């Protein structure tokens, strides 16, 4: 009984302290008058700003290294069009464009995209410090969508070239350019994927071997820099995929790897055009279609497995290997083929001179065969 009384007294004692403390706080925390609140607010706003050291912020350090080498490019030119045969020509109508570029040498060599300067009569380059120069075209390569221009200047800041072969998915990526003509703009993301192939960016223009990033890239970023966390140039921003008609960023940006850019640019500076070995397109010499459902069912193929060869071009690599019209390609170099996109991607992954192993089913024999195709360069007149 005594213990119970002690417990009850203890509880009342604790509650009493709590209530007393609440009463004390209520008494102290009286609201300020309007004048007092005004004075307190003004004293707070008059304090000097707090200084926070950046410290080891590697993104800030990387931007300071790459941004001075990224320029804005403004062009004035003519409208490019094509006739019914696909032959390009230019309309006598002035058009203005905006893009970006990256300074490669202290004496004014700048890399950009071919589509940035295509058809331009005048090319104006604006440096990050606001100075601008008219540039002349050194060389361009539509196949890789790269171009080199030069301005008459000296002691320019240059980009340090990285190694795009060492990029890893998930590492930081920093895009610098001139989106929508706003001027130098920095966005940050990660490397989303590597070696994206056969990307149809627009009609008649594909990208191969591209770096994919989710760093925001918009119109005007073309020709600008994609840098790594060390501020080294690892790619030239070239294109985006967008779901809207205005071409806004949805996190699907693509850049040409700097190791490819380096080889093409070297040839453009030395000869004005890219070396054929860099732009030769691999070719098997076949046409193909999806396997008709009734044929697939009669051959007891897995659903959507394989593509049928609709034509083998004469004297083509496929013809010389023994492949025939009607064969169903099941795999290339051990990779299963399910649709025509798989075929295109498999071909694009090869270089001229490579040997590719095709595993096919010949319906007339109901037997499977292996053929080795020696990849050739696609002829200019190939259908």
Secondary structure, DSSP 8 states (H G I E B T S, - for coil): -HHHHHHHHHHHHHHHHHHHHHHHHHHH-----HHHHHHHHHHHHHS-------TT-HHHHHHHHHGGGEEEEEEEEEEEEE-TTS-EEEEEEEEEEEEEEEE-STT-EEEEEHHHHTTEEEEEEE-TTS-EEEEEEEEEETTTTEEEEE-S--S-----B--GGG--TTSEEEEEE-GGG--SEEEEEEEEEEEE-SEEEETTEEE-SEEEE-S---TT-TT-EEE-TTS-EEEEEEEE--SSTT---SS-EEEEEHHHHHHHHHHHHHHSS--HHHH--EE--EEEEE--HHHHHHTT--TT--EEEEEE-TTSHHHHHT--TT-EEEEETTEE--SHHHHHHHHHT--TT-EEEEEEEETTTTEEEEEEEE-EE--TT--
